[in-house]
Amino acid sequence: MGITGTWEGYVPTPTDLYLHGNNVANFTASYQLSFESGGILNPGSPSPKLISGKSYNYSGYRYLKVQIYVKSLTTMSITYSSRIKTEVYRGSSDTDKIGTGYANNVVEGSTYIISTSLVNASFTSTISIKMPHFRLYGSGEEAATREWSGYIYHIWLE
């Protein structure tokens, strides 16, 4: 008796930096993040940060993408909308910003893919990724940073 069927798992490709528990870039976390078997848990930090332990050559890639699941958001008022950003920096400090990506009108219980442009980012280095959550005023101006909880499932280059 043979076994038939297929099995599909989360097998990283060469462009994956993190994929459902496969920490290819050797990210370390700050701000209360924890690595779990299927994702990186943010239990409620307002501005979680990941720092890669490996250097990569980013020449030739157009985007760094991050897939997140938002479980909950701290609310200030129902008249505000929410934004979660990805701020990508060269190295581990927050001084050499490469780019910023946005997920706008974020709601609880939803998954988002945030794209950060890497155009003209021709370097080989480690990176850090911050993911702050903001409430937006009606004008689109960012209000204070607020907590969000959920998971980071996938980080990759395109």
Backbone as CSV, one residue per row, in Angstrom:
resi,resn,N_x,N_y,N_z,CA_x,CA_y,CA_z,C_x,C_y,C_z
1,MET,0.837,-1.173,0.000,0.000,0.000,0.000,0.885,1.240,0.000
2,GLY,0.719,2.091,-0.994,1.507,3.309,-1.101,0.752,4.505,-0.557
3,ILE,1.490,5.541,-0.368,0.881,6.787,0.093,0.771,7.698,-1.105
4,THR,-0.396,8.266,-1.305,-0.594,9.190,-2.409,-0.973,10.557,-1.859
5,GLY,-0.793,11.550,-2.680,-1.149,12.905,-2.270,0.068,13.809,-2.320
6,THR,-0.133,15.013,-1.852,0.960,15.986,-1.841,1.071,16.594,-0.455
7,TRP,2.199,17.193,-0.208,2.412,17.921,1.027,3.026,19.246,0.653
8,GLU,2.474,20.288,1.168,3.050,21.609,0.936,3.321,22.252,2.276
9,GLY,4.530,22.703,2.428,4.915,23.386,3.652,5.468,24.746,3.304
10,TYR,6.036,25.371,4.263,6.632,26.680,4.059,8.124,26.494,3.847
11,VAL,8.518,26.361,2.594,9.914,26.164,2.229,10.428,27.499,1.675
12,PRO,11.405,28.093,2.332,11.898,29.390,1.870,12.557,29.309,0.497
13,THR,12.378,30.367,-0.279,13.064,30.530,-1.557,14.272,31.442,-1.311
14,PRO,15.144,31.609,-2.302,16.325,32.475,-2.104,15.995,33.935,-1.774
15,THR,14.780,34.392,-2.077,14.425,35.785,-1.783,13.736,35.954,-0.433
16,ASP,13.474,34.865,0.271,12.821,34.946,1.578,13.832,35.266,2.672
17,LEU,13.494,36.246,3.505,14.297,36.572,4.675,13.690,35.931,5.924
18,TYR,12.369,35.783,5.916,11.651,35.109,7.000,10.376,34.525,6.392
19,LEU,10.066,33.288,6.739,8.860,32.653,6.198,8.286,31.680,7.224
20,HIS,7.207,32.070,7.865,6.447,31.210,8.783,7.342,30.370,9.694
21,GLY,8.230,31.002,10.418,9.094,30.295,11.356,10.484,29.990,10.830
22,ASN,10.697,30.085,9.531,12.022,29.883,8.931,12.740,31.235,8.917
23,ASN,13.638,31.420,9.865,14.313,32.695,10.067,15.624,32.721,9.285
24,VAL,15.503,32.831,7.968,16.646,32.748,7.061,17.656,33.855,7.321
25,ALA,17.187,35.071,7.594,18.073,36.222,7.804,18.571,36.330,9.246
26,ASN,18.230,35.361,10.065,18.626,35.381,11.484,18.202,36.671,12.170
27,PHE,16.938,37.051,11.990,16.423,38.245,12.650,16.438,38.053,14.164
28,THR,16.763,39.126,14.857,16.549,39.188,16.298,15.482,40.249,16.518
29,ALA,14.820,40.170,17.637,13.683,41.053,17.877,13.896,41.916,19.100
30,SER,13.278,43.076,19.059,13.229,43.937,20.228,11.774,44.315,20.469
31,TYR,11.537,45.051,21.522,10.190,45.526,21.833,9.185,44.389,21.996
32,GLN,9.508,43.396,22.786,8.579,42.349,23.201,8.227,41.324,22.126
33,LEU,8.782,41.401,20.950,8.464,40.402,19.922,8.997,39.044,20.337
34,SER,8.297,37.973,19.928,8.784,36.625,20.206,8.614,35.750,18.974
35,PHE,9.598,34.896,18.763,9.580,33.992,17.621,8.811,32.736,18.004
36,GLU,7.761,32.436,17.241,6.967,31.237,17.460,7.098,30.348,16.234
37,SER,6.529,29.165,16.293,6.736,28.191,15.212,6.209,28.662,13.860
38,GLY,5.145,29.462,13.828,4.585,29.862,12.542,4.709,31.325,12.219
39,GLY,5.235,32.119,13.134,5.337,33.540,12.884,6.001,34.250,14.042
40,ILE,6.196,35.544,13.879,6.773,36.383,14.921,5.612,37.099,15.602
41,LEU,5.432,36.864,16.882,4.312,37.431,17.625,4.651,38.817,18.148
42,ASN,3.772,39.757,17.848,3.816,41.074,18.475,2.646,41.106,19.460
43,PRO,2.920,41.006,20.765,1.832,40.950,21.729,1.179,42.300,22.031
44,GLY,1.717,43.376,21.466,1.107,44.682,21.699,2.077,45.831,21.736
45,SER,3.220,45.686,21.116,4.193,46.773,21.074,3.729,47.844,20.097
46,PRO,3.974,49.120,20.398,3.604,50.173,19.459,4.557,50.271,18.263
47,SER,5.796,49.813,18.422,6.779,49.976,17.356,7.776,48.822,17.361
48,PRO,7.315,47.621,16.979,8.223,46.474,16.994,9.371,46.655,16.005
49,LYS,10.503,46.024,16.307,11.681,46.162,15.462,12.379,44.819,15.321
50,LEU,12.771,44.502,14.082,13.557,43.312,13.770,14.898,43.751,13.218
51,ILE,15.960,43.030,13.589,17.306,43.323,13.093,17.859,42.047,12.487
52,SER,18.280,42.115,11.215,18.810,40.919,10.558,20.214,40.614,11.061
53,GLY,20.511,39.330,11.179,21.838,38.895,11.597,22.740,38.577,10.424
54,LYS,22.179,38.564,9.216,22.946,38.285,7.999,22.934,39.503,7.095
55,SER,24.032,39.688,6.389,24.099,40.724,5.366,23.599,40.164,4.043
56,TYR,22.923,41.016,3.287,22.436,40.658,1.963,22.819,41.758,0.988
57,ASN,22.956,41.392,-0.265,23.165,42.366,-1.322,21.788,42.742,-1.860
58,TYR,21.389,43.976,-1.655,20.054,44.426,-2.031,19.992,45.009,-3.437
59,SER,21.118,45.043,-4.150,21.125,45.540,-5.522,20.242,44.649,-6.381
60,GLY,19.465,45.264,-7.244,18.636,44.499,-8.168,17.255,44.169,-7.634
61,TYR,16.990,44.423,-6.372,15.650,44.197,-5.821,14.883,45.499,-5.789
62,ARG,13.605,45.434,-6.071,12.770,46.634,-6.098,12.043,46.881,-4.783
63,TYR,11.700,45.775,-4.072,10.902,45.916,-2.856,11.351,44.955,-1.766
64,LEU,11.185,45.391,-0.526,11.188,44.509,0.624,9.723,44.465,1.075
65,LYS,9.170,43.257,1.185,7.764,43.103,1.529,7.619,42.379,2.860
66,VAL,6.626,42.801,3.631,6.350,42.219,4.931,4.856,41.883,4.992
67,GLN,4.550,40.627,5.294,3.159,40.209,5.473,2.864,40.143,6.968
68,ILE,1.827,40.868,7.384,1.441,40.885,8.794,-0.038,40.525,8.928
69,TYR,-0.370,39.994,10.077,-1.766,39.789,10.460,-2.012,40.663,11.685
70,VAL,-3.023,41.515,11.610,-3.344,42.425,12.706,-4.496,41.829,13.516
71,LYS,-4.184,41.436,14.725,-5.208,40.873,15.610,-5.989,41.988,16.294
72,SER,-5.271,42.958,16.869,-5.965,44.052,17.548,-5.170,45.345,17.441
73,LEU,-5.896,46.452,17.574,-5.337,47.799,17.537,-5.814,48.558,18.758
74,THR,-4.948,49.376,19.326,-5.379,50.263,20.397,-6.192,51.374,19.755
75,THR,-7.356,51.637,20.284,-8.215,52.657,19.674,-8.153,53.945,20.473
76,MET,-8.227,55.041,19.753,-8.308,56.354,20.391,-9.709,56.910,20.181
77,SER,-10.196,56.751,18.975,-11.505,57.280,18.616,-11.908,56.653,17.296
78,ILE,-13.163,56.412,17.100,-13.601,55.797,15.845,-13.493,56.765,14.669
79,THR,-13.201,58.031,14.934,-13.062,58.985,13.848,-11.666,58.944,13.226
80,TYR,-10.769,58.191,13.831,-9.417,58.088,13.308,-9.281,56.831,12.453
81,SER,-8.423,56.874,11.460,-8.063,55.658,10.729,-6.666,55.240,11.193
82,SER,-6.278,54.015,10.848,-5.006,53.471,11.314,-4.053,53.234,10.160
83,ARG,-2.760,53.333,10.470,-1.696,53.053,9.504,-0.601,52.287,10.232
84,ILE,-0.133,51.217,9.608,1.073,50.541,10.087,2.120,50.730,9.001
85,LYS,3.299,51.155,9.416,4.378,51.419,8.465,5.467,50.369,8.606
86,THR,6.220,50.181,7.541,7.502,49.485,7.645,8.569,50.523,7.321
87,GLU,9.458,50.725,8.269,10.587,51.615,8.071,11.825,50.738,8.015
88,VAL,12.500,50.740,6.875,13.659,49.871,6.663,14.927,50.720,6.744
89,TYR,15.876,50.253,7.567,17.131,50.963,7.795,18.311,50.060,7.464
90,ARG,19.385,50.678,6.999,20.645,49.950,6.815,21.288,49.779,8.186
91,GLY,21.679,48.552,8.518,22.293,48.278,9.813,21.255,48.191,10.922
92,SER,21.737,48.262,12.149,20.844,48.063,13.290,20.337,49.358,13.919
93,SER,20.883,50.497,13.510,20.430,51.763,14.095,19.280,52.333,13.271
94,ASP,18.692,53.388,13.764,17.573,54.030,13.072,18.011,55.321,12.382
95,THR,19.251,55.355,11.889,19.759,56.601,11.327,19.852,56.602,9.807
96,ASP,20.026,55.452,9.167,20.224,55.395,7.717,19.011,54.735,7.059
97,LYS,17.924,55.520,6.942,16.672,54.983,6.410,16.766,54.737,4.911
98,ILE,16.333,53.543,4.498,16.297,53.167,3.088,14.953,53.524,2.476
99,GLY,13.887,53.251,3.218,12.564,53.532,2.691,11.471,53.232,3.702
100,THR,10.248,53.618,3.313,9.077,53.427,4.166,7.940,52.872,3.322
101,GLY,7.237,51.887,3.863,6.046,51.340,3.233,4.853,51.543,4.148
102,TYR,3.638,51.466,3.595,2.451,51.768,4.376,1.344,50.737,4.152
103,ALA,0.644,50.407,5.224,-0.653,49.742,5.155,-1.630,50.741,5.756
104,ASN,-2.509,51.273,4.934,-3.451,52.294,5.383,-4.825,51.694,5.659
105,ASN,-5.606,52.384,6.459,-6.958,51.953,6.824,-6.958,50.542,7.399
106,VAL,-6.018,50.292,8.286,-5.838,48.976,8.898,-6.993,48.697,9.855
107,VAL,-7.519,47.474,9.773,-8.583,47.043,10.680,-8.189,45.727,11.341
108,GLU,-8.775,45.469,12.476,-8.487,44.240,13.205,-8.966,43.016,12.432
109,GLY,-8.231,41.911,12.589,-8.608,40.652,11.964,-8.268,40.564,10.487
110,SER,-7.344,41.377,10.025,-6.997,41.398,8.598,-5.505,41.183,8.381
111,THR,-5.166,40.706,7.183,-3.783,40.471,6.764,-3.395,41.536,5.744
112,TYR,-2.157,42.007,5.846,-1.656,43.053,4.947,-0.267,42.683,4.453
113,ILE,0.027,43.087,3.234,1.383,43.008,2.698,1.846,44.446,2.490
114,ILE,2.915,44.800,3.186,3.441,46.159,3.122,4.708,46.139,2.277
115,SER,4.735,46.952,1.215,5.878,47.023,0.299,6.686,48.273,0.561
116,THR,7.986,48.100,0.735,8.903,49.217,0.891,9.827,49.240,-0.316
117,SER,9.894,50.375,-0.990,10.719,50.490,-2.187,12.202,50.400,-1.850
118,LEU,12.921,49.622,-2.652,14.377,49.505,-2.521,15.084,50.095,-3.739
119,VAL,14.377,50.890,-4.529,14.974,51.491,-5.713,16.184,52.313,-5.293
120,ASN,17.265,52.154,-5.995,18.541,52.819,-5.719,19.189,52.349,-4.422
121,ALA,18.775,51.211,-3.911,19.373,50.675,-2.681,20.433,49.651,-3.065
122,SER,21.554,50.121,-3.560,22.624,49.210,-3.976,23.675,49.136,-2.873
123,PHE,23.498,48.187,-1.975,24.419,48.014,-0.868,24.340,46.579,-0.376
124,THR,25.336,46.183,0.369,25.332,44.894,1.063,25.461,45.205,2.539
125,SER,24.474,44.762,3.315,24.454,45.115,4.730,23.402,44.295,5.451
126,THR,23.439,44.379,6.764,22.303,43.929,7.552,21.255,45.034,7.488
127,ILE,20.027,44.720,7.883,18.968,45.726,7.902,18.206,45.639,9.215
128,SER,17.475,46.680,9.509,16.507,46.636,10.597,15.173,47.120,10.041
129,ILE,14.094,46.555,10.583,12.747,46.880,10.131,11.922,47.267,11.354
130,LYS,11.404,48.488,11.350,10.487,48.930,12.395,9.083,48.945,11.816
131,MET,8.082,48.609,12.641,6.697,48.571,12.176,5.779,49.311,13.134
132,PRO,5.872,50.643,13.164,5.011,51.402,14.074,3.576,51.488,13.566
133,HIS,2.651,51.639,14.506,1.227,51.824,14.222,0.861,53.249,14.611
134,PHE,0.199,53.960,13.700,-0.219,55.334,13.953,-1.717,55.470,13.747
135,ARG,-2.298,56.374,14.466,-3.644,56.840,14.173,-3.480,58.064,13.287
136,LEU,-4.377,58.240,12.342,-4.279,59.369,11.425,-5.388,60.374,11.695
137,TYR,-5.003,61.644,11.721,-5.992,62.699,11.776,-6.709,62.758,10.434
138,GLY,-7.819,63.471,10.367,-8.566,63.609,9.121,-7.721,64.165,7.986
139,SER,-6.716,64.965,8.319,-5.839,65.558,7.312,-4.809,64.561,6.777
140,GLY,-4.719,63.376,7.422,-3.717,62.394,7.027,-2.453,62.488,7.851
141,GLU,-2.373,63.505,8.711,-1.204,63.659,9.573,-1.195,62.551,10.629
142,GLU,-0.005,62.028,10.908,0.121,60.948,11.876,-0.004,61.468,13.301
143,ALA,-0.840,60.794,14.082,-0.979,61.089,15.500,0.009,60.212,16.260
144,ALA,-0.161,60.106,17.538,0.757,59.340,18.378,0.799,57.864,17.993
145,THR,1.949,57.243,18.267,2.115,55.816,18.045,1.202,55.050,18.995
146,ARG,0.556,54.005,18.498,-0.353,53.187,19.286,0.033,51.720,19.162
147,GLU,-0.386,50.914,20.131,-0.052,49.498,20.130,-0.840,48.738,19.065
148,TRP,-0.211,47.692,18.543,-0.926,46.730,17.699,-0.416,45.351,18.071
149,SER,-1.284,44.366,17.965,-0.867,42.993,18.225,-1.208,42.142,17.017
150,GLY,-0.429,41.103,16.826,-0.639,40.214,15.695,0.637,39.478,15.367
151,TYR,0.754,39.053,14.114,1.884,38.249,13.680,2.543,38.819,12.438
152,ILE,3.838,38.596,12.357,4.605,38.835,11.135,4.864,37.437,10.570
153,TYR,4.354,37.179,9.374,4.446,35.840,8.798,5.539,35.692,7.737
154,HIS,5.789,36.748,6.998,6.652,36.595,5.831,7.378,37.914,5.550
155,ILE,8.689,37.838,5.298,9.495,38.981,4.885,10.304,38.517,3.690
156,TRP,10.223,39.223,2.560,10.919,38.775,1.371,11.291,39.948,0.465
157,LEU,12.144,39.639,-0.508,12.621,40.612,-1.485,11.984,40.332,-2.838
158,GLU,11.688,41.380,-3.571,11.218,41.256,-4.961,12.005,42.190,-5.833
